[in-house]
Amino acid sequence: YQASDSELWRSTHHHKFWEKDVWIIPIHRQTERHWVLAVLYLQHSEVHVFDSLAGNALWNEDI
Protein backbone atom coordinates (compact mmCIF):
# COMPACT_ATOMS: atom_id res chain seq x y z
CA TYR A 1 0.00 0.00 0.00
CA GLN A 2 1.09 3.57 -0.58
CA ALA A 3 -0.08 4.87 2.82
CA SER A 4 2.07 7.36 4.71
CA ASP A 5 3.07 6.71 8.31
CA SER A 6 0.53 9.26 9.55
CA GLU A 7 -2.27 7.64 7.52
CA LEU A 8 -1.35 4.21 8.80
CA TRP A 9 -1.19 5.37 12.42
CA ARG A 10 -4.50 7.26 12.10
CA SER A 11 -6.26 4.09 10.95
CA THR A 12 -4.69 1.72 13.51
CA HIS A 13 -3.96 3.66 16.73
CA HIS A 14 -7.36 2.91 18.27
CA HIS A 15 -6.82 -0.86 17.97
CA LYS A 16 -5.22 -2.89 20.75
CA PHE A 17 -2.47 -4.40 18.56
CA TRP A 18 0.23 -2.52 20.42
CA GLU A 19 -0.80 -4.05 23.76
CA LYS A 20 -0.41 -7.70 22.72
CA ASP A 21 2.53 -9.83 23.89
CA VAL A 22 2.64 -11.90 20.70
CA TRP A 23 2.42 -10.55 17.14
CA ILE A 24 1.82 -12.81 14.14
CA ILE A 25 2.99 -11.17 10.92
CA PRO A 26 2.88 -12.60 7.39
CA ILE A 27 5.88 -11.52 5.28
CA HIS A 28 5.93 -11.65 1.51
CA ARG A 29 9.36 -12.45 0.12
CA GLN A 30 9.16 -10.77 -3.26
CA THR A 31 12.37 -12.22 -4.65
CA GLU A 32 11.22 -15.79 -3.96
CA ARG A 33 7.52 -15.01 -4.55
CA HIS A 34 6.77 -16.81 -1.33
CA TRP A 35 5.18 -16.04 2.03
CA VAL A 36 6.70 -16.77 5.43
CA LEU A 37 5.23 -16.24 8.87
CA ALA A 38 6.97 -14.27 11.63
CA VAL A 39 5.87 -14.65 15.23
CA LEU A 40 7.20 -11.96 17.57
CA TYR A 41 7.37 -12.59 21.32
CA LEU A 42 7.81 -9.05 22.57
CA GLN A 43 8.43 -9.85 26.25
CA HIS A 44 11.33 -12.13 25.30
CA SER A 45 12.61 -10.03 22.36
CA GLU A 46 12.33 -13.07 20.09
CA VAL A 47 11.35 -13.46 16.44
CA HIS A 48 10.48 -16.91 15.08
CA VAL A 49 10.17 -17.29 11.32
CA PHE A 50 8.25 -20.18 9.80
CA ASP A 51 9.02 -21.00 6.19
CA SER A 52 7.16 -23.94 4.63
CA LEU A 53 9.83 -24.23 1.94
CA ALA A 54 12.66 -24.11 4.47
CA GLY A 55 14.27 -21.67 2.07
CA ASN A 56 17.95 -21.84 1.29
CA ALA A 57 18.11 -18.04 1.00
CA LEU A 58 18.45 -16.17 4.27
CA TRP A 59 15.37 -14.28 5.43
CA ASN A 60 17.17 -11.77 7.70
CA GLU A 61 16.93 -9.01 5.07
CA ASP A 62 13.12 -9.32 5.13
CA ILE A 63 12.75 -8.46 8.80
Phi and psi restraints in degrees (range 20) as a CNS / XPLOR table:
assign (resid 1 and name C) (resid 2 and name N)
       (resid 2 and name CA) (resid 2 and name C) 1.0 -101.1 20.0 2
assign (resid 2 and name N) (resid 2 and name CA)
       (resid 2 and name C) (resid 3 and name N) 1.0 28.8 20.0 2
assign (resid 2 and name C) (resid 3 and name N)
       (resid 3 and name CA) (resid 3 and name C) 1.0 -77.2 20.0 2
assign (resid 3 and name N) (resid 3 and name CA)
       (resid 3 and name C) (resid 4 and name N) 1.0 141.8 20.0 2
assign (resid 3 and name C) (resid 4 and name N)
       (resid 4 and name CA) (resid 4 and name C) 1.0 -77.2 20.0 2
assign (resid 4 and name N) (resid 4 and name CA)
       (resid 4 and name C) (resid 5 and name N) 1.0 166.6 20.0 2
assign (resid 4 and name C) (resid 5 and name N)
       (resid 5 and name CA) (resid 5 and name C) 1.0 -58.4 20.0 2
assign (resid 5 and name N) (resid 5 and name CA)
       (resid 5 and name C) (resid 6 and name N) 1.0 -42.3 20.0 2
assign (resid 5 and name C) (resid 6 and name N)
       (resid 6 and name CA) (resid 6 and name C) 1.0 -66.2 20.0 2
assign (resid 6 and name N) (resid 6 and name CA)
       (resid 6 and name C) (resid 7 and name N) 1.0 -37.7 20.0 2
assign (resid 6 and name C) (resid 7 and name N)
       (resid 7 and name CA) (resid 7 and name C) 1.0 -66.4 20.0 2
assign (resid 7 and name N) (resid 7 and name CA)
       (resid 7 and name C) (resid 8 and name N) 1.0 -42.5 20.0 2
assign (resid 7 and name C) (resid 8 and name N)
       (resid 8 and name CA) (resid 8 and name C) 1.0 -63.2 20.0 2
assign (resid 8 and name N) (resid 8 and name CA)
       (resid 8 and name C) (resid 9 and name N) 1.0 -47.3 20.0 2
assign (resid 8 and name C) (resid 9 and name N)
       (resid 9 and name CA) (resid 9 and name C) 1.0 -62.9 20.0 2
assign (resid 9 and name N) (resid 9 and name CA)
       (resid 9 and name C) (resid 10 and name N) 1.0 -41.9 20.0 2
assign (resid 9 and name C) (resid 10 and name N)
       (resid 10 and name CA) (resid 10 and name C) 1.0 -59.6 20.0 2
assign (resid 10 and name N) (resid 10 and name CA)
       (resid 10 and name C) (resid 11 and name N) 1.0 -36.0 20.0 2
assign (resid 10 and name C) (resid 11 and name N)
       (resid 11 and name CA) (resid 11 and name C) 1.0 -87.5 20.0 2
assign (resid 11 and name N) (resid 11 and name CA)
       (resid 11 and name C) (resid 12 and name N) 1.0 -10.6 20.0 2
assign (resid 11 and name C) (resid 12 and name N)
       (resid 12 and name CA) (resid 12 and name C) 1.0 -122.0 20.0 2
assign (resid 12 and name N) (resid 12 and name CA)
       (resid 12 and name C) (resid 13 and name N) 1.0 -12.7 20.0 2
assign (resid 12 and name C) (resid 13 and name N)
       (resid 13 and name CA) (resid 13 and name C) 1.0 -63.6 20.0 2
assign (resid 13 and name N) (resid 13 and name CA)
       (resid 13 and name C) (resid 14 and name N) 1.0 -25.3 20.0 2
assign (resid 13 and name C) (resid 14 and name N)
       (resid 14 and name CA) (resid 14 and name C) 1.0 -82.6 20.0 2
assign (resid 14 and name N) (resid 14 and name CA)
       (resid 14 and name C) (resid 15 and name N) 1.0 -8.8 20.0 2
assign (resid 14 and name C) (resid 15 and name N)
       (resid 15 and name CA) (resid 15 and name C) 1.0 -80.2 20.0 2
assign (resid 15 and name N) (resid 15 and name CA)
       (resid 15 and name C) (resid 16 and name N) 1.0 166.6 20.0 2
assign (resid 15 and name C) (resid 16 and name N)
       (resid 16 and name CA) (resid 16 and name C) 1.0 -98.2 20.0 2
assign (resid 16 and name N) (resid 16 and name CA)
       (resid 16 and name C) (resid 17 and name N) 1.0 16.0 20.0 2
assign (resid 16 and name C) (resid 17 and name N)
       (resid 17 and name CA) (resid 17 and name C) 1.0 -52.4 20.0 2
assign (resid 17 and name N) (resid 17 and name CA)
       (resid 17 and name C) (resid 18 and name N) 1.0 -43.3 20.0 2
assign (resid 17 and name C) (resid 18 and name N)
       (resid 18 and name CA) (resid 18 and name C) 1.0 -68.8 20.0 2
assign (resid 18 and name N) (resid 18 and name CA)
       (resid 18 and name C) (resid 19 and name N) 1.0 -13.8 20.0 2
assign (resid 18 and name C) (resid 19 and name N)
       (resid 19 and name CA) (resid 19 and name C) 1.0 -95.3 20.0 2
assign (resid 19 and name N) (resid 19 and name CA)
       (resid 19 and name C) (resid 20 and name N) 1.0 -5.2 20.0 2
assign (resid 19 and name C) (resid 20 and name N)
       (resid 20 and name CA) (resid 20 and name C) 1.0 -80.6 20.0 2
assign (resid 20 and name N) (resid 20 and name CA)
       (resid 20 and name C) (resid 21 and name N) 1.0 147.1 20.0 2
assign (resid 20 and name C) (resid 21 and name N)
       (resid 21 and name CA) (resid 21 and name C) 1.0 -81.4 20.0 2
assign (resid 21 and name N) (resid 21 and name CA)
       (resid 21 and name C) (resid 22 and name N) 1.0 -26.5 20.0 2
assign (resid 21 and name C) (resid 22 and name N)
       (resid 22 and name CA) (resid 22 and name C) 1.0 -124.7 20.0 2
assign (resid 22 and name N) (resid 22 and name CA)
       (resid 22 and name C) (resid 23 and name N) 1.0 130.3 20.0 2
assign (resid 22 and name C) (resid 23 and name N)
       (resid 23 and name CA) (resid 23 and name C) 1.0 -115.1 20.0 2
assign (resid 23 and name N) (resid 23 and name CA)
       (resid 23 and name C) (resid 24 and name N) 1.0 135.8 20.0 2
assign (resid 23 and name C) (resid 24 and name N)
       (resid 24 and name CA) (resid 24 and name C) 1.0 -114.9 20.0 2
assign (resid 24 and name N) (resid 24 and name CA)
       (resid 24 and name C) (resid 25 and name N) 1.0 117.4 20.0 2
assign (resid 24 and name C) (resid 25 and name N)
       (resid 25 and name CA) (resid 25 and name C) 1.0 -128.6 20.0 2
assign (resid 25 and name N) (resid 25 and name CA)
       (resid 25 and name C) (resid 26 and name N) 1.0 119.0 20.0 2
assign (resid 25 and name C) (resid 26 and name N)
       (resid 26 and name CA) (resid 26 and name C) 1.0 -76.7 20.0 2
assign (resid 26 and name N) (resid 26 and name CA)
       (resid 26 and name C) (resid 27 and name N) 1.0 140.3 20.0 2
assign (resid 26 and name C) (resid 27 and name N)
       (resid 27 and name CA) (resid 27 and name C) 1.0 -126.5 20.0 2
assign (resid 27 and name N) (resid 27 and name CA)
       (resid 27 and name C) (resid 28 and name N) 1.0 125.4 20.0 2
assign (resid 27 and name C) (resid 28 and name N)
       (resid 28 and name CA) (resid 28 and name C) 1.0 -92.2 20.0 2
assign (resid 28 and name N) (resid 28 and name CA)
       (resid 28 and name C) (resid 29 and name N) 1.0 121.6 20.0 2
assign (resid 28 and name C) (resid 29 and name N)
       (resid 29 and name CA) (resid 29 and name C) 1.0 -92.6 20.0 2
assign (resid 29 and name N) (resid 29 and name CA)
       (resid 29 and name C) (resid 30 and name N) 1.0 98.5 20.0 2
assign (resid 29 and name C) (resid 30 and name N)
       (resid 30 and name CA) (resid 30 and name C) 1.0 -62.3 20.0 2
assign (resid 30 and name N) (resid 30 and name CA)
       (resid 30 and name C) (resid 31 and name N) 1.0 -40.0 20.0 2
assign (resid 30 and name C) (resid 31 and name N)
       (resid 31 and name CA) (resid 31 and name C) 1.0 -60.7 20.0 2
assign (resid 31 and name N) (resid 31 and name CA)
       (resid 31 and name C) (resid 32 and name N) 1.0 -43.2 20.0 2
assign (resid 31 and name C) (resid 32 and name N)
       (resid 32 and name CA) (resid 32 and name C) 1.0 -88.6 20.0 2
assign (resid 32 and name N) (resid 32 and name CA)
       (resid 32 and name C) (resid 33 and name N) 1.0 -9.7 20.0 2
assign (resid 32 and name C) (resid 33 and name N)
       (resid 33 and name CA) (resid 33 and name C) 1.0 52.7 20.0 2
assign (resid 33 and name N) (resid 33 and name CA)
       (resid 33 and name C) (resid 34 and name N) 1.0 55.5 20.0 2
assign (resid 33 and name C) (resid 34 and name N)
       (resid 34 and name CA) (resid 34 and name C) 1.0 -149.5 20.0 2
assign (resid 34 and name N) (resid 34 and name CA)
       (resid 34 and name C) (resid 35 and name N) 1.0 148.7 20.0 2
assign (resid 34 and name C) (resid 35 and name N)
       (resid 35 and name CA) (resid 35 and name C) 1.0 -103.2 20.0 2
assign (resid 35 and name N) (resid 35 and name CA)
       (resid 35 and name C) (resid 36 and name N) 1.0 143.3 20.0 2
assign (resid 35 and name C) (resid 36 and name N)
       (resid 36 and name CA) (resid 36 and name C) 1.0 -126.6 20.0 2
assign (resid 36 and name N) (resid 36 and name CA)
       (resid 36 and name C) (resid 37 and name N) 1.0 166.5 20.0 2
assign (resid 36 and name C) (resid 37 and name N)
       (resid 37 and name CA) (resid 37 and name C) 1.0 -119.7 20.0 2
assign (resid 37 and name N) (resid 37 and name CA)
       (resid 37 and name C) (resid 38 and name N) 1.0 126.9 20.0 2
assign (resid 37 and name C) (resid 38 and name N)
       (resid 38 and name CA) (resid 38 and name C) 1.0 -106.8 20.0 2
assign (resid 38 and name N) (resid 38 and name CA)
       (resid 38 and name C) (resid 39 and name N) 1.0 133.4 20.0 2
assign (resid 38 and name C) (resid 39 and name N)
       (resid 39 and name CA) (resid 39 and name C) 1.0 -118.5 20.0 2
assign (resid 39 and name N) (resid 39 and name CA)
       (resid 39 and name C) (resid 40 and name N) 1.0 118.9 20.0 2
assign (resid 39 and name C) (resid 40 and name N)
       (resid 40 and name CA) (resid 40 and name C) 1.0 -103.0 20.0 2
assign (resid 40 and name N) (resid 40 and name CA)
       (resid 40 and name C) (resid 41 and name N) 1.0 126.7 20.0 2
assign (resid 40 and name C) (resid 41 and name N)
       (resid 41 and name CA) (resid 41 and name C) 1.0 -106.3 20.0 2
assign (resid 41 and name N) (resid 41 and name CA)
       (resid 41 and name C) (resid 42 and name N) 1.0 95.4 20.0 2
assign (resid 41 and name C) (resid 42 and name N)
       (resid 42 and name CA) (resid 42 and name C) 1.0 -64.4 20.0 2
assign (resid 42 and name N) (resid 42 and name CA)
       (resid 42 and name C) (resid 43 and name N) 1.0 -39.5 20.0 2
assign (resid 42 and name C) (resid 43 and name N)
       (resid 43 and name CA) (resid 43 and name C) 1.0 -64.0 20.0 2
assign (resid 43 and name N) (resid 43 and name CA)
       (resid 43 and name C) (resid 44 and name N) 1.0 -27.4 20.0 2
assign (resid 43 and name C) (resid 44 and name N)
       (resid 44 and name CA) (resid 44 and name C) 1.0 -104.8 20.0 2
assign (resid 44 and name N) (resid 44 and name CA)
       (resid 44 and name C) (resid 45 and name N) 1.0 1.3 20.0 2
assign (resid 44 and name C) (resid 45 and name N)
       (resid 45 and name CA) (resid 45 and name C) 1.0 52.9 20.0 2
assign (resid 45 and name N) (resid 45 and name CA)
       (resid 45 and name C) (resid 46 and name N) 1.0 47.0 20.0 2
assign (resid 45 and name C) (resid 46 and name N)
       (resid 46 and name CA) (resid 46 and name C) 1.0 -119.4 20.0 2
assign (resid 46 and name N) (resid 46 and name CA)
       (resid 46 and name C) (resid 47 and name N) 1.0 145.5 20.0 2
assign (resid 46 and name C) (resid 47 and name N)
       (resid 47 and name CA) (resid 47 and name C) 1.0 -126.0 20.0 2
assign (resid 47 and name N) (resid 47 and name CA)
       (resid 47 and name C) (resid 48 and name N) 1.0 124.5 20.0 2
assign (resid 47 and name C) (resid 48 and name N)
       (resid 48 and name CA) (resid 48 and name C) 1.0 -112.0 20.0 2
assign (resid 48 and name N) (resid 48 and name CA)
       (resid 48 and name C) (resid 49 and name N) 1.0 130.2 20.0 2
assign (resid 48 and name C) (resid 49 and name N)
       (resid 49 and name CA) (resid 49 and name C) 1.0 -114.5 20.0 2
assign (resid 49 and name N) (resid 49 and name CA)
       (resid 49 and name C) (resid 50 and name N) 1.0 128.2 20.0 2
assign (resid 49 and name C) (resid 50 and name N)
       (resid 50 and name CA) (resid 50 and name C) 1.0 -110.2 20.0 2
assign (resid 50 and name N) (resid 50 and name CA)
       (resid 50 and name C) (resid 51 and name N) 1.0 122.9 20.0 2
assign (resid 50 and name C) (resid 51 and name N)
       (resid 51 and name CA) (resid 51 and name C) 1.0 -128.1 20.0 2
assign (resid 51 and name N) (resid 51 and name CA)
       (resid 51 and name C) (resid 52 and name N) 1.0 110.4 20.0 2
assign (resid 51 and name C) (resid 52 and name N)
       (resid 52 and name CA) (resid 52 and name C) 1.0 -63.9 20.0 2
assign (resid 52 and name N) (resid 52 and name CA)
       (resid 52 and name C) (resid 53 and name N) 1.0 -22.1 20.0 2
assign (resid 52 and name C) (resid 53 and name N)
       (resid 53 and name CA) (resid 53 and name C) 1.0 -92.5 20.0 2
assign (resid 53 and name N) (resid 53 and name CA)
       (resid 53 and name C) (resid 54 and name N) 1.0 -4.4 20.0 2
assign (resid 53 and name C) (resid 54 and name N)
       (resid 54 and name CA) (resid 54 and name C) 1.0 46.2 20.0 2
assign (resid 54 and name N) (resid 54 and name CA)
       (resid 54 and name C) (resid 55 and name N) 1.0 54.6 20.0 2
assign (resid 54 and name C) (resid 55 and name N)
       (resid 55 and name CA) (resid 55 and name C) 1.0 -49.4 20.0 2
assign (resid 55 and name N) (resid 55 and name CA)
       (resid 55 and name C) (resid 56 and name N) 1.0 143.0 20.0 2
assign (resid 55 and name C) (resid 56 and name N)
       (resid 56 and name CA) (resid 56 and name C) 1.0 -76.5 20.0 2
assign (resid 56 and name N) (resid 56 and name CA)
       (resid 56 and name C) (resid 57 and name N) 1.0 -29.2 20.0 2
assign (resid 56 and name C) (resid 57 and name N)
       (resid 57 and name CA) (resid 57 and name C) 1.0 -77.9 20.0 2
assign (resid 57 and name N) (resid 57 and name CA)
       (resid 57 and name C) (resid 58 and name N) 1.0 139.8 20.0 2
assign (resid 57 and name C) (resid 58 and name N)
       (resid 58 and name CA) (resid 58 and name C) 1.0 -66.4 20.0 2
assign (resid 58 and name N) (resid 58 and name CA)
       (resid 58 and name C) (resid 59 and name N) 1.0 146.1 20.0 2
assign (resid 58 and name C) (resid 59 and name N)
       (resid 59 and name CA) (resid 59 and name C) 1.0 -101.8 20.0 2
assign (resid 59 and name N) (resid 59 and name CA)
       (resid 59 and name C) (resid 60 and name N) 1.0 -4.3 20.0 2
assign (resid 59 and name C) (resid 60 and name N)
       (resid 60 and name CA) (resid 60 and name C) 1.0 -53.0 20.0 2
assign (resid 60 and name N) (resid 60 and name CA)
       (resid 60 and name C) (resid 61 and name N) 1.0 -36.9 20.0 2
assign (resid 60 and name C) (resid 61 and name N)
       (resid 61 and name CA) (resid 61 and name C) 1.0 -67.7 20.0 2
assign (resid 61 and name N) (resid 61 and name CA)
       (resid 61 and name C) (resid 62 and name N) 1.0 -16.4 20.0 2
assign (resid 61 and name C) (resid 62 and name N)
       (resid 62 and name CA) (resid 62 and name C) 1.0 -85.6 20.0 2
assign (resid 62 and name N) (resid 62 and name CA)
       (resid 62 and name C) (resid 63 and name N) 1.0 -14.1 20.0 2
